Amino acid sequence: MAGQKTVTIDPGTPCLTLINVYEVEPENQAELMRALSEATEDTIRHQPGFMSVCIHGGLDGRKVVNYAQWTSKEHFESFMKKPETQKQLKRFAGLAKSISPNLYTVNAVHAESRKGAEAAR
């Protein structure tokens, strides 16, 4: 697993958000999350326009969510056209029963107030 990092989700920062939901058999969840993390660390994060990736595992073992941010749709589309990207996507698809990618913009962010966070500790 990558070191501790913080990602900022800000509706004031123009970017493209990919939310990709993979449905998996529970025995493939950890392998898919590992494959996504390794690909991100080794190649994806070095691509022009890359901002961040967060990988989430469903508590039931049947879902993996990849939340990625790119500086623009053009950067994302350029990345998607690369042969090495297509090769990685086939590897990920081989571990999943289904894949549901969608593109979004961030419209609002709601977070705990600092005062509330301190009181909860």
Biopython code that builds the backbone (N, CA, C, O; Angstrom):
import numpy as np
from Bio.PDB.StructureBuilder import StructureBuilder

atoms = [
    (1, "MET", "N", (0.853, -1.179, 0.000)),
    (1, "MET", "CA", (0.000, 0.000, 0.000)),
    (1, "MET", "C", (0.892, 1.233, 0.000)),
    (1, "MET", "O", (1.940, 1.257, 0.645)),
    (2, "ALA", "N", (0.467, 2.242, -0.723)),
    (2, "ALA", "CA", (1.227, 3.486, -0.810)),
    (2, "ALA", "C", (1.257, 4.180, 0.552)),
    (2, "ALA", "O", (0.423, 3.917, 1.418)),
    (3, "GLY", "N", (2.233, 5.068, 0.721)),
    (3, "GLY", "CA", (2.337, 5.815, 1.967)),
    (3, "GLY", "C", (1.125, 6.708, 2.183)),
    (3, "GLY", "O", (0.308, 6.899, 1.282)),
    (4, "GLN", "N", (1.022, 7.249, 3.386)),
    (4, "GLN", "CA", (-0.125, 8.099, 3.708)),
    (4, "GLN", "C", (-0.074, 9.382, 2.889)),
    (4, "GLN", "O", (0.933, 10.091, 2.864)),
    (5, "LYS", "N", (-1.176, 9.656, 2.228)),
    (5, "LYS", "CA", (-1.301, 10.865, 1.425)),
    (5, "LYS", "C", (-2.698, 11.415, 1.646)),
    (5, "LYS", "O", (-3.612, 10.685, 2.030)),
    (6, "THR", "N", (-2.857, 12.701, 1.403)),
    (6, "THR", "CA", (-4.159, 13.335, 1.530)),
    (6, "THR", "C", (-4.564, 13.878, 0.167)),
    (6, "THR", "O", (-3.767, 14.509, -0.528)),
    (7, "VAL", "N", (-5.807, 13.624, -0.200)),
    (7, "VAL", "CA", (-6.354, 14.117, -1.456)),
    (7, "VAL", "C", (-7.384, 15.183, -1.127)),
    (7, "VAL", "O", (-8.183, 15.026, -0.204)),
    (8, "THR", "N", (-7.357, 16.262, -1.884)),
    (8, "THR", "CA", (-8.329, 17.326, -1.703)),
    (8, "THR", "C", (-9.386, 17.225, -2.795)),
    (8, "THR", "O", (-9.067, 17.180, -3.984)),
    (9, "ILE", "N", (-10.635, 17.190, -2.380)),
    (9, "ILE", "CA", (-11.753, 17.219, -3.319)),
    (9, "ILE", "C", (-12.388, 18.589, -3.163)),
    (9, "ILE", "O", (-12.979, 18.907, -2.131)),
    (10, "ASP", "N", (-12.251, 19.396, -4.210)),
    (10, "ASP", "CA", (-12.647, 20.798, -4.125)),
    (10, "ASP", "C", (-13.495, 21.177, -5.333)),
    (10, "ASP", "O", (-13.011, 21.127, -6.464)),
    (11, "PRO", "N", (-14.760, 21.557, -5.113)),
    (11, "PRO", "CA", (-15.595, 21.946, -6.250)),
    (11, "PRO", "C", (-15.087, 23.199, -6.961)),
    (11, "PRO", "O", (-15.505, 23.482, -8.084)),
    (12, "GLY", "N", (-14.199, 23.945, -6.328)),
    (12, "GLY", "CA", (-13.628, 25.143, -6.939)),
    (12, "GLY", "C", (-12.432, 24.857, -7.829)),
    (12, "GLY", "O", (-11.952, 25.750, -8.528)),
    (13, "THR", "N", (-11.944, 23.616, -7.812)),
    (13, "THR", "CA", (-10.821, 23.229, -8.652)),
    (13, "THR", "C", (-11.364, 22.503, -9.873)),
    (13, "THR", "O", (-11.944, 21.426, -9.740)),
    (14, "PRO", "N", (-11.188, 23.070, -11.054)),
    (14, "PRO", "CA", (-11.710, 22.384, -12.237)),
    (14, "PRO", "C", (-10.940, 21.095, -12.485)),
    (14, "PRO", "O", (-9.713, 21.096, -12.588)),
    (15, "CYS", "N", (-11.676, 20.006, -12.579)),
    (15, "CYS", "CA", (-11.057, 18.724, -12.864)),
    (15, "CYS", "C", (-12.125, 17.750, -13.340)),
    (15, "CYS", "O", (-13.324, 18.017, -13.252)),
    (16, "LEU", "N", (-11.664, 16.633, -13.839)),
    (16, "LEU", "CA", (-12.539, 15.556, -14.259)),
    (16, "LEU", "C", (-12.407, 14.439, -13.229)),
    (16, "LEU", "O", (-11.297, 14.096, -12.822)),
    (17, "THR", "N", (-13.529, 13.875, -12.810)),
    (17, "THR", "CA", (-13.514, 12.778, -11.853)),
    (17, "THR", "C", (-14.048, 11.518, -12.523)),
    (17, "THR", "O", (-15.128, 11.523, -13.113)),
    (18, "LEU", "N", (-13.279, 10.444, -12.423)),
    (18, "LEU", "CA", (-13.706, 9.130, -12.870)),
    (18, "LEU", "C", (-14.070, 8.328, -11.627)),
    (18, "LEU", "O", (-13.261, 8.200, -10.708)),
    (19, "ILE", "N", (-15.270, 7.795, -11.598)),
    (19, "ILE", "CA", (-15.650, 6.845, -10.555)),
    (19, "ILE", "C", (-15.956, 5.542, -11.265)),
    (19, "ILE", "O", (-16.913, 5.441, -12.033)),
    (20, "ASN", "N", (-15.131, 4.550, -10.996)),
    (20, "ASN", "CA", (-15.212, 3.268, -11.667)),
    (20, "ASN", "C", (-15.560, 2.207, -10.632)),
    (20, "ASN", "O", (-14.790, 1.962, -9.703)),
    (21, "VAL", "N", (-16.713, 1.583, -10.791)),
    (21, "VAL", "CA", (-17.160, 0.564, -9.844)),
    (21, "VAL", "C", (-16.968, -0.808, -10.481)),
    (21, "VAL", "O", (-17.534, -1.110, -11.532)),
    (22, "TYR", "N", (-16.163, -1.622, -9.826)),
    (22, "TYR", "CA", (-15.922, -2.994, -10.265)),
    (22, "TYR", "C", (-16.722, -3.924, -9.369)),
    (22, "TYR", "O", (-16.677, -3.800, -8.145)),
    (23, "GLU", "N", (-17.450, -4.851, -9.966)),
    (23, "GLU", "CA", (-18.092, -5.917, -9.199)),
    (23, "GLU", "C", (-17.181, -7.127, -9.309)),
    (23, "GLU", "O", (-16.800, -7.528, -10.409)),
    (24, "VAL", "N", (-16.832, -7.711, -8.161)),
    (24, "VAL", "CA", (-15.864, -8.807, -8.137)),
    (24, "VAL", "C", (-16.361, -9.951, -7.261)),
    (24, "VAL", "O", (-17.239, -9.773, -6.416)),
    (25, "GLU", "N", (-15.786, -11.113, -7.478)),
    (25, "GLU", "CA", (-15.961, -12.203, -6.524)),
    (25, "GLU", "C", (-15.095, -11.849, -5.315)),
    (25, "GLU", "O", (-14.011, -11.288, -5.480)),
    (26, "PRO", "N", (-15.551, -12.165, -4.111)),
    (26, "PRO", "CA", (-14.775, -11.787, -2.922)),
    (26, "PRO", "C", (-13.313, -12.244, -2.959)),
    (26, "PRO", "O", (-12.434, -11.558, -2.437)),
    (27, "GLU", "N", (-13.057, -13.392, -3.572)),
    (27, "GLU", "CA", (-11.672, -13.876, -3.611)),
    (27, "GLU", "C", (-10.787, -13.061, -4.561)),
    (27, "GLU", "O", (-9.566, -13.213, -4.538)),
    (28, "ASN", "N", (-11.385, -12.195, -5.402)),
    (28, "ASN", "CA", (-10.601, -11.360, -6.322)),
    (28, "ASN", "C", (-10.458, -9.912, -5.860)),
    (28, "ASN", "O", (-9.709, -9.145, -6.466)),
    (29, "GLN", "N", (-11.162, -9.529, -4.801)),
    (29, "GLN", "CA", (-11.148, -8.128, -4.395)),
    (29, "GLN", "C", (-9.741, -7.632, -4.060)),
    (29, "GLN", "O", (-9.311, -6.604, -4.583)),
    (30, "ALA", "N", (-9.029, -8.338, -3.207)),
    (30, "ALA", "CA", (-7.691, -7.887, -2.793)),
    (30, "ALA", "C", (-6.736, -7.839, -3.982)),
    (30, "ALA", "O", (-5.922, -6.921, -4.085)),
    (31, "GLU", "N", (-6.829, -8.816, -4.878)),
    (31, "GLU", "CA", (-5.950, -8.838, -6.046)),
    (31, "GLU", "C", (-6.224, -7.656, -6.974)),
    (31, "GLU", "O", (-5.291, -7.046, -7.496)),
    (32, "LEU", "N", (-7.500, -7.331, -7.178)),
    (32, "LEU", "CA", (-7.835, -6.185, -8.026)),
    (32, "LEU", "C", (-7.351, -4.885, -7.389)),
    (32, "LEU", "O", (-6.786, -4.035, -8.077)),
    (33, "MET", "N", (-7.566, -4.722, -6.089)),
    (33, "MET", "CA", (-7.099, -3.498, -5.422)),
    (33, "MET", "C", (-5.582, -3.388, -5.505)),
    (33, "MET", "O", (-5.049, -2.295, -5.694)),
    (34, "ARG", "N", (-4.891, -4.500, -5.366)),
    (34, "ARG", "CA", (-3.431, -4.502, -5.475)),
    (34, "ARG", "C", (-3.007, -4.133, -6.907)),
    (34, "ARG", "O", (-2.084, -3.340, -7.093)),
    (35, "ALA", "N", (-3.676, -4.706, -7.915)),
    (35, "ALA", "CA", (-3.343, -4.407, -9.313)),
    (35, "ALA", "C", (-3.575, -2.929, -9.628)),
    (35, "ALA", "O", (-2.746, -2.297, -10.282)),
    (36, "LEU", "N", (-4.704, -2.375, -9.163)),
    (36, "LEU", "CA", (-4.988, -0.959, -9.379)),
    (36, "LEU", "C", (-3.933, -0.078, -8.696)),
    (36, "LEU", "O", (-3.461, 0.902, -9.273)),
    (37, "SER", "N", (-3.576, -0.438, -7.473)),
    (37, "SER", "CA", (-2.578, 0.349, -6.731)),
    (37, "SER", "C", (-1.214, 0.296, -7.396)),
    (37, "SER", "O", (-0.543, 1.319, -7.528)),
    (38, "GLU", "N", (-0.801, -0.894, -7.816)),
    (38, "GLU", "CA", (0.507, -1.040, -8.461)),
    (38, "GLU", "C", (0.557, -0.275, -9.777)),
    (38, "GLU", "O", (1.541, 0.411, -10.056)),
    (39, "ALA", "N", (-0.489, -0.386, -10.586)),
    (39, "ALA", "CA", (-0.521, 0.326, -11.862)),
    (39, "ALA", "C", (-0.489, 1.833, -11.637)),
    (39, "ALA", "O", (0.182, 2.563, -12.366)),
    (40, "THR", "N", (-1.213, 2.287, -10.633)),
    (40, "THR", "CA", (-1.232, 3.721, -10.331)),
    (40, "THR", "C", (0.150, 4.183, -9.894)),
    (40, "THR", "O", (0.657, 5.193, -10.384)),
    (41, "GLU", "N", (0.747, 3.458, -8.989)),
    (41, "GLU", "CA", (2.060, 3.853, -8.468)),
    (41, "GLU", "C", (3.137, 3.796, -9.549)),
    (41, "GLU", "O", (3.973, 4.695, -9.642)),
    (42, "ASP", "N", (3.117, 2.738, -10.369)),
    (42, "ASP", "CA", (4.179, 2.530, -11.351)),
    (42, "ASP", "C", (4.048, 3.411, -12.592)),
    (42, "ASP", "O", (5.055, 3.900, -13.104)),
    (43, "THR", "N", (2.815, 3.623, -13.088)),
    (43, "THR", "CA", (2.679, 4.337, -14.357)),
    (43, "THR", "C", (1.637, 5.449, -14.366)),
    (43, "THR", "O", (1.919, 6.547, -14.847)),
    (44, "ILE", "N", (0.456, 5.191, -13.851)),
    (44, "ILE", "CA", (-0.642, 6.142, -14.021)),
    (44, "ILE", "C", (-0.332, 7.494, -13.390)),
    (44, "ILE", "O", (-0.598, 8.532, -13.996)),
    (45, "ARG", "N", (0.223, 7.497, -12.191)),
    (45, "ARG", "CA", (0.468, 8.772, -11.510)),
    (45, "ARG", "C", (1.528, 9.636, -12.195)),
    (45, "ARG", "O", (1.689, 10.811, -11.863)),
    (46, "HIS", "N", (2.242, 9.053, -13.140)),
    (46, "HIS", "CA", (3.276, 9.792, -13.871)),
    (46, "HIS", "C", (2.755, 10.386, -15.186)),
    (46, "HIS", "O", (3.512, 11.024, -15.918)),
    (47, "GLN", "N", (1.480, 10.183, -15.487)),
    (47, "GLN", "CA", (0.899, 10.655, -16.737)),
    (47, "GLN", "C", (0.543, 12.142, -16.648)),
    (47, "GLN", "O", (0.162, 12.629, -15.583)),
    (48, "PRO", "N", (0.668, 12.853, -17.757)),
    (48, "PRO", "CA", (0.273, 14.274, -17.767)),
    (48, "PRO", "C", (-1.202, 14.421, -17.386)),
    (48, "PRO", "O", (-2.063, 13.702, -17.893)),
    (49, "GLY", "N", (-1.473, 15.358, -16.491)),
    (49, "GLY", "CA", (-2.841, 15.635, -16.078)),
    (49, "GLY", "C", (-3.346, 14.802, -14.912)),
    (49, "GLY", "O", (-4.433, 15.062, -14.397)),
    (50, "PHE", "N", (-2.579, 13.808, -14.487)),
    (50, "PHE", "CA", (-3.000, 12.987, -13.344)),
    (50, "PHE", "C", (-3.000, 13.825, -12.073)),
    (50, "PHE", "O", (-2.062, 14.584, -11.826)),
    (51, "MET", "N", (-4.053, 13.689, -11.264)),
    (51, "MET", "CA", (-4.121, 14.374, -9.976)),
    (51, "MET", "C", (-4.088, 13.378, -8.812)),
    (51, "MET", "O", (-3.260, 13.505, -7.910)),
    (52, "SER", "N", (-4.989, 12.388, -8.831)),
    (52, "SER", "CA", (-5.039, 11.448, -7.707)),
    (52, "SER", "C", (-5.880, 10.226, -8.057)),
    (52, "SER", "O", (-6.689, 10.244, -8.984)),
    (53, "VAL", "N", (-5.663, 9.174, -7.293)),
    (53, "VAL", "CA", (-6.499, 7.969, -7.327)),
    (53, "VAL", "C", (-6.722, 7.528, -5.896)),
    (53, "VAL", "O", (-5.788, 7.495, -5.095)),
    (54, "CYS", "N", (-7.961, 7.187, -5.576)),
    (54, "CYS", "CA", (-8.308, 6.574, -4.292)),
    (54, "CYS", "C", (-9.007, 5.256, -4.615)),
    (54, "CYS", "O", (-9.913, 5.216, -5.447)),
    (55, "ILE", "N", (-8.587, 4.193, -3.962)),
    (55, "ILE", "CA", (-9.152, 2.867, -4.217)),
    (55, "ILE", "C", (-9.862, 2.412, -2.959)),
    (55, "ILE", "O", (-9.285, 2.398, -1.872)),
    (56, "HIS", "N", (-11.131, 2.038, -3.124)),
    (56, "HIS", "CA", (-11.980, 1.640, -1.999)),
    (56, "HIS", "C", (-12.420, 0.196, -2.188)),
    (56, "HIS", "O", (-12.767, -0.211, -3.296)),
    (57, "GLY", "N", (-12.405, -0.580, -1.108)),
    (57, "GLY", "CA", (-12.909, -1.948, -1.141)),
    (57, "GLY", "C", (-14.214, -2.044, -0.372)),
    (57, "GLY", "O", (-14.310, -1.585, 0.766)),
    (58, "GLY", "N", (-15.228, -2.650, -1.006)),
    (58, "GLY", "CA", (-16.515, -2.837, -0.332)),
    (58, "GLY", "C", (-16.368, -3.777, 0.846)),
    (58, "GLY", "O", (-15.625, -4.756, 0.772)),
    (59, "LEU", "N", (-17.060, -3.495, 1.915)),
    (59, "LEU", "CA", (-16.967, -4.313, 3.122)),
    (59, "LEU", "C", (-17.461, -5.736, 2.902)),
    (59, "LEU", "O", (-17.051, -6.649, 3.619)),
    (60, "ASP", "N", (-18.341, -5.940, 1.915)),
    (60, "ASP", "CA", (-18.833, -7.285, 1.627)),
    (60, "ASP", "C", (-17.893, -8.065, 0.708)),
    (60, "ASP", "O", (-18.142, -9.235, 0.416)),
    (61, "GLY", "N", (-16.817, -7.424, 0.250)),
    (61, "GLY", "CA", (-15.838, -8.085, -0.608)),
    (61, "GLY", "C", (-16.236, -8.136, -2.072)),
    (61, "GLY", "O", (-15.502, -8.700, -2.883)),
    (62, "ARG", "N", (-17.375, -7.563, -2.432)),
    (62, "ARG", "CA", (-17.906, -7.717, -3.788)),
    (62, "ARG", "C", (-17.766, -6.483, -4.681)),
    (62, "ARG", "O", (-18.171, -6.511, -5.843)),
    (63, "LYS", "N", (-17.203, -5.417, -4.152)),
    (63, "LYS", "CA", (-17.047, -4.194, -4.945)),
    (63, "LYS", "C", (-15.659, -3.594, -4.704)),
    (63, "LYS", "O", (-15.086, -3.695, -3.619)),
    (64, "VAL", "N", (-15.155, -2.974, -5.753)),
    (64, "VAL", "CA", (-13.958, -2.139, -5.676)),
    (64, "VAL", "C", (-14.324, -0.855, -6.403)),
    (64, "VAL", "O", (-14.839, -0.891, -7.520)),
    (65, "VAL", "N", (-14.057, 0.280, -5.767)),
    (65, "VAL", "CA", (-14.332, 1.573, -6.388)),
    (65, "VAL", "C", (-13.010, 2.303, -6.571)),
    (65, "VAL", "O", (-12.224, 2.456, -5.636)),
    (66, "ASN", "N", (-12.789, 2.747, -7.803)),
    (66, "ASN", "CA", (-11.611, 3.525, -8.149)),
    (66, "ASN", "C", (-12.092, 4.958, -8.385)),
    (66, "ASN", "O", (-12.851, 5.211, -9.320)),
    (67, "TYR", "N", (-11.655, 5.890, -7.545)),
    (67, "TYR", "CA", (-12.024, 7.306, -7.642)),
    (67, "TYR", "C", (-10.781, 8.043, -8.113)),
    (67, "TYR", "O", (-9.810, 8.173, -7.367)),
    (68, "ALA", "N", (-10.811, 8.528, -9.354)),
    (68, "ALA", "CA", (-9.624, 9.175, -9.926)),
    (68, "ALA", "C", (-9.951, 10.591, -10.363)),
    (68, "ALA", "O", (-11.059, 10.873, -10.821)),
    (69, "GLN", "N", (-8.974, 11.482, -10.215)),
    (69, "GLN", "CA", (-9.138, 12.861, -10.670)),
    (69, "GLN", "C", (-8.026, 13.215, -11.651)),
    (69, "GLN", "O", (-6.853, 12.902, -11.447)),
    (70, "TRP", "N", (-8.452, 13.892, -12.741)),
    (70, "TRP", "CA", (-7.551, 14.353, -13.787)),
    (70, "TRP", "C", (-7.780, 15.848, -13.986)),
    (70, "TRP", "O", (-8.882, 16.348, -13.762)),
    (71, "THR", "N", (-6.748, 16.550, -14.400)),
    (71, "THR", "CA", (-6.877, 17.994, -14.555)),
    (71, "THR", "C", (-7.841, 18.384, -15.663)),
    (71, "THR", "O", (-8.398, 19.481, -15.636)),
    (72, "SER", "N", (-8.048, 17.493, -16.648)),
    (72, "SER", "CA", (-8.982, 17.810, -17.734)),
    (72, "SER", "C", (-9.453, 16.525, -18.411)),
    (72, "SER", "O", (-8.833, 15.469, -18.288)),
    (73, "LYS", "N", (-10.554, 16.650, -19.120)),
    (73, "LYS", "CA", (-11.074, 15.523, -19.900)),
    (73, "LYS", "C", (-10.083, 15.161, -21.008)),
    (73, "LYS", "O", (-9.929, 13.987, -21.343)),
    (74, "GLU", "N", (-9.420, 16.155, -21.571)),
    (74, "GLU", "CA", (-8.445, 15.906, -22.637)),
    (74, "GLU", "C", (-7.275, 15.061, -22.132)),
    (74, "GLU", "O", (-6.826, 14.146, -22.824)),
    (75, "HIS", "N", (-6.782, 15.363, -20.930)),
    (75, "HIS", "CA", (-5.699, 14.551, -20.363)),
    (75, "HIS", "C", (-6.165, 13.118, -20.132)),
    (75, "HIS", "O", (-5.441, 12.170, -20.438)),
    (76, "PHE", "N", (-7.349, 12.962, -19.603)),
    (76, "PHE", "CA", (-7.889, 11.629, -19.341)),
    (76, "PHE", "C", (-8.050, 10.854, -20.649)),
    (76, "PHE", "O", (-7.655, 9.691, -20.732)),
    (77, "GLU", "N", (-8.627, 11.490, -21.669)),
    (77, "GLU", "CA", (-8.828, 10.809, -22.944)),
    (77, "GLU", "C", (-7.502, 10.435, -23.597)),
    (77, "GLU", "O", (-7.392, 9.369, -24.203)),
    (78, "SER", "N", (-6.506, 11.285, -23.483)),
    (78, "SER", "CA", (-5.175, 10.977, -24.016)),
    (78, "SER", "C", (-4.595, 9.748, -23.317)),
    (78, "SER", "O", (-4.030, 8.866, -23.963)),
    (79, "PHE", "N", (-4.736, 9.700, -22.010)),
    (79, "PHE", "CA", (-4.268, 8.548, -21.232)),
    (79, "PHE", "C", (-4.991, 7.274, -21.663)),
    (79, "PHE", "O", (-4.366, 6.223, -21.809)),
    (80, "MET", "N", (-6.303, 7.366, -21.865)),
    (80, "MET", "CA", (-7.102, 6.189, -22.220)),
    (80, "MET", "C", (-6.753, 5.635, -23.596)),
    (80, "MET", "O", (-6.962, 4.448, -23.845)),
    (81, "LYS", "N", (-6.227, 6.460, -24.492)),
    (81, "LYS", "CA", (-5.889, 6.030, -25.851)),
    (81, "LYS", "C", (-4.574, 5.262, -25.927)),
    (81, "LYS", "O", (-4.296, 4.631, -26.947)),
    (82, "LYS", "N", (-3.772, 5.298, -24.893)),
    (82, "LYS", "CA", (-2.461, 4.663, -24.924)),
    (82, "LYS", "C", (-2.595, 3.136, -24.892)),
    (82, "LYS", "O", (-3.404, 2.600, -24.135)),
    (83, "PRO", "N", (-1.808, 2.441, -25.709)),
    (83, "PRO", "CA", (-1.864, 0.971, -25.726)),
    (83, "PRO", "C", (-1.584, 0.347, -24.350)),
    (83, "PRO", "O", (-2.206, -0.647, -23.976)),
    (84, "GLU", "N", (-0.651, 0.935, -23.609)),
    (84, "GLU", "CA", (-0.348, 0.364, -22.285)),
    (84, "GLU", "C", (-1.528, 0.534, -21.326)),
    (84, "GLU", "O", (-1.734, -0.301, -20.445)),
    (85, "THR", "N", (-2.296, 1.602, -21.492)),
    (85, "THR", "CA", (-3.499, 1.788, -20.672)),
    (85, "THR", "C", (-4.511, 0.709, -21.009)),
    (85, "THR", "O", (-5.093, 0.106, -20.107)),
    (86, "GLN", "N", (-4.728, 0.459, -22.282)),
    (86, "GLN", "CA", (-5.682, -0.565, -22.700)),
    (86, "GLN", "C", (-5.275, -1.947, -22.182)),
    (86, "GLN", "O", (-6.132, -2.751, -21.815)),
    (87, "LYS", "N", (-3.986, -2.215, -22.154)),
    (87, "LYS", "CA", (-3.478, -3.486, -21.622)),
    (87, "LYS", "C", (-3.801, -3.603, -20.125)),
    (87, "LYS", "O", (-4.242, -4.656, -19.664)),
    (88, "GLN", "N", (-3.581, -2.527, -19.375)),
    (88, "GLN", "CA", (-3.895, -2.533, -17.945)),
    (88, "GLN", "C", (-5.393, -2.728, -17.712)),
    (88, "GLN", "O", (-5.793, -3.488, -16.829)),
    (89, "LEU", "N", (-6.213, -2.046, -18.499)),
    (89, "LEU", "CA", (-7.661, -2.159, -18.331)),
    (89, "LEU", "C", (-8.138, -3.588, -18.571)),
    (89, "LEU", "O", (-9.054, -4.054, -17.894)),
    (90, "LYS", "N", (-7.529, -4.285, -19.523)),
    (90, "LYS", "CA", (-7.888, -5.689, -19.778)),
    (90, "LYS", "C", (-7.505, -6.557, -18.579)),
    (90, "LYS", "O", (-8.231, -7.483, -18.219)),
    (91, "ARG", "N", (-6.380, -6.256, -17.976)),
    (91, "ARG", "CA", (-5.959, -7.000, -16.778)),
    (91, "ARG", "C", (-6.972, -6.794, -15.650)),
    (91, "ARG", "O", (-7.370, -7.754, -14.991)),
    (92, "PHE", "N", (-7.385, -5.557, -15.430)),
    (92, "PHE", "CA", (-8.368, -5.263, -14.376)),
    (92, "PHE", "C", (-9.699, -5.951, -14.680)),
    (92, "PHE", "O", (-10.328, -6.524, -13.790)),
    (93, "ALA", "N", (-10.120, -5.890, -15.945)),
    (93, "ALA", "CA", (-11.396, -6.500, -16.340)),
    (93, "ALA", "C", (-11.380, -8.011, -16.105)),
    (93, "ALA", "O", (-12.412, -8.603, -15.790)),
    (94, "GLY", "N", (-10.229, -8.622, -16.256)),
    (94, "GLY", "CA", (-10.107, -10.058, -16.034)),
    (94, "GLY", "C", (-10.344, -10.471, -14.591)),
    (94, "GLY", "O", (-10.598, -11.642, -14.311)),
    (95, "LEU", "N", (-10.263, -9.521, -13.682)),
    (95, "LEU", "CA", (-10.478, -9.796, -12.257)),
    (95, "LEU", "C", (-11.886, -9.431, -11.801)),
    (95, "LEU", "O", (-12.251, -9.670, -10.650)),
    (96, "ALA", "N", (-12.672, -8.854, -12.699)),
    (96, "ALA", "CA", (-13.997, -8.343, -12.324)),
    (96, "ALA", "C", (-15.108, -9.084, -13.066)),
    (96, "ALA", "O", (-14.913, -9.600, -14.166)),
    (97, "LYS", "N", (-16.284, -9.121, -12.425)),
    (97, "LYS", "CA", (-17.486, -9.654, -13.079)),
    (97, "LYS", "C", (-18.106, -8.587, -13.968)),
    (97, "LYS", "O", (-18.628, -8.890, -15.041)),
    (98, "SER", "N", (-18.048, -7.330, -13.518)),
    (98, "SER", "CA", (-18.565, -6.213, -14.301)),
    (98, "SER", "C", (-17.822, -4.945, -13.907)),
    (98, "SER", "O", (-17.243, -4.845, -12.826)),
    (99, "ILE", "N", (-17.858, -3.983, -14.820)),
    (99, "ILE", "CA", (-17.183, -2.699, -14.605)),
    (99, "ILE", "C", (-18.144, -1.601, -15.033)),
    (99, "ILE", "O", (-18.759, -1.680, -16.096)),
    (100, "SER", "N", (-18.269, -0.573, -14.194)),
    (100, "SER", "CA", (-19.169, 0.533, -14.499)),
    (100, "SER", "C", (-18.438, 1.865, -14.311)),
    (100, "SER", "O", (-18.494, 2.451, -13.230)),
    (101, "PRO", "N", (-17.744, 2.353, -15.369)),
    (101, "PRO", "CA", (-17.057, 3.643, -15.268)),
    (101, "PRO", "C", (-17.968, 4.800, -15.668)),
    (101, "PRO", "O", (-18.754, 4.684, -16.608)),
    (102, "ASN", "N", (-17.857, 5.905, -14.955)),
    (102, "ASN", "CA", (-18.593, 7.120, -15.294)),
    (102, "ASN", "C", (-17.729, 8.336, -14.984)),
    (102, "ASN", "O", (-16.904, 8.306, -14.071)),
    (103, "LEU", "N", (-17.925, 9.403, -15.752)),
    (103, "LEU", "CA", (-17.178, 10.643, -15.560)),
    (103, "LEU", "C", (-18.063, 11.688, -14.897)),
    (103, "LEU", "O", (-19.257, 11.777, -15.180)),
    (104, "TYR", "N", (-17.460, 12.482, -14.006)),
    (104, "TYR", "CA", (-18.202, 13.446, -13.203)),
    (104, "TYR", "C", (-17.411, 14.729, -13.024)),
    (104, "TYR", "O", (-16.216, 14.793, -13.310)),
    (105, "THR", "N", (-18.118, 15.760, -12.537)),
    (105, "THR", "CA", (-17.491, 16.957, -11.985)),
    (105, "THR", "C", (-17.901, 17.022, -10.518)),
    (105, "THR", "O", (-18.951, 16.499, -10.142)),
    (106, "VAL", "N", (-17.091, 17.653, -9.698)),
    (106, "VAL", "CA", (-17.416, 17.827, -8.283)),
    (106, "VAL", "C", (-18.298, 19.058, -8.156)),
    (106, "VAL", "O", (-17.910, 20.150, -8.572)),
    (107, "ASN", "N", (-19.481, 18.888, -7.582)),
    (107, "ASN", "CA", (-20.412, 20.005, -7.442)),
    (107, "ASN", "C", (-20.473, 20.563, -6.029)),
    (107, "ASN", "O", (-20.724, 21.754, -5.843)),
    (108, "ALA", "N", (-20.246, 19.718, -5.037)),
    (108, "ALA", "CA", (-20.288, 20.182, -3.645)),
    (108, "ALA", "C", (-19.488, 19.223, -2.786)),
    (108, "ALA", "O", (-19.380, 18.034, -3.087)),
    (109, "VAL", "N", (-18.935, 19.755, -1.720)),
    (109, "VAL", "CA", (-18.215, 18.961, -0.718)),
    (109, "VAL", "C", (-18.719, 19.403, 0.648)),
    (109, "VAL", "O", (-18.788, 20.598, 0.932)),
    (110, "HIS", "N", (-19.067, 18.449, 1.483)),
    (110, "HIS", "CA", (-19.511, 18.726, 2.848)),
    (110, "HIS", "C", (-18.580, 17.966, 3.782)),
    (110, "HIS", "O", (-18.362, 16.768, 3.603)),
    (111, "ALA", "N", (-18.043, 18.639, 4.755)),
    (111, "ALA", "CA", (-17.096, 18.020, 5.667)),
    (111, "ALA", "C", (-17.420, 18.411, 7.106)),
    (111, "ALA", "O", (-18.074, 19.419, 7.371)),
    (112, "GLU", "N", (-16.951, 17.598, 7.996)),
    (112, "GLU", "CA", (-17.105, 17.873, 9.425)),
    (112, "GLU", "C", (-16.373, 19.171, 9.763)),
    (112, "GLU", "O", (-15.280, 19.429, 9.260)),
    (113, "SER", "N", (-16.982, 19.970, 10.610)),
    (113, "SER", "CA", (-16.317, 21.206, 11.024)),
    (113, "SER", "C", (-15.140, 20.868, 11.925)),
    (113, "SER", "O", (-15.140, 19.826, 12.579)),
    (114, "ARG", "N", (-14.162, 21.717, 11.965)),
    (114, "ARG", "CA", (-12.986, 21.496, 12.837)),
    (114, "ARG", "C", (-13.443, 21.346, 14.288)),
    (114, "ARG", "O", (-12.934, 20.494, 15.017)),
    (115, "LYS", "N", (-14.390, 22.161, 14.698)),
    (115, "LYS", "CA", (-14.880, 22.115, 16.070)),
    (115, "LYS", "C", (-15.512, 20.742, 16.361)),
    (115, "LYS", "O", (-15.274, 20.156, 17.417)),
    (116, "GLY", "N", (-16.310, 20.243, 15.424)),
    (116, "GLY", "CA", (-16.940, 18.937, 15.571)),
    (116, "GLY", "C", (-15.916, 17.816, 15.574)),
    (116, "GLY", "O", (-16.068, 16.840, 16.309)),
    (117, "ALA", "N", (-14.871, 17.944, 14.761)),
    (117, "ALA", "CA", (-13.824, 16.924, 14.695)),
    (117, "ALA", "C", (-13.075, 16.841, 16.016)),
    (117, "ALA", "O", (-12.774, 15.748, 16.498)),
    (118, "GLU", "N", (-12.775, 17.993, 16.601)),
    (118, "GLU", "CA", (-12.061, 18.018, 17.883)),
    (118, "GLU", "C", (-12.906, 17.458, 19.016)),
    (118, "GLU", "O", (-12.381, 16.789, 19.906)),
    (119, "ALA", "N", (-14.202, 17.723, 18.993)),
    (119, "ALA", "CA", (-15.098, 17.215, 20.028)),
    (119, "ALA", "C", (-15.261, 15.699, 19.972)),
    (119, "ALA", "O", (-15.511, 15.057, 20.991)),
    (120, "ALA", "N", (-15.118, 15.135, 18.778)),
    (120, "ALA", "CA", (-15.290, 13.697, 18.592)),
    (120, "ALA", "C", (-14.083, 12.904, 19.083)),
    (120, "ALA", "O", (-14.185, 11.692, 19.269)),
    (121, "ARG", "N", (-12.969, 13.545, 19.291)),
    (121, "ARG", "CA", (-11.732, 12.847, 19.700)),
    (121, "ARG", "C", (-11.721, 12.534, 21.155)),
    (121, "ARG", "O", (-10.758, 11.952, 21.655)),
]
sb = StructureBuilder()
sb.init_structure("model")
sb.init_model(0)
sb.init_chain("A")
sb.init_seg("    ")
for serial, (resi, resn, name, xyz) in enumerate(atoms, 1):
    if name == "N":
        sb.init_residue(resn, " ", resi, " ")
    sb.init_atom(name, np.array(xyz, "f"), 0.0, 1.0, " ", f" {name:<3s}", serial, name[0])
structure = sb.get_structure()
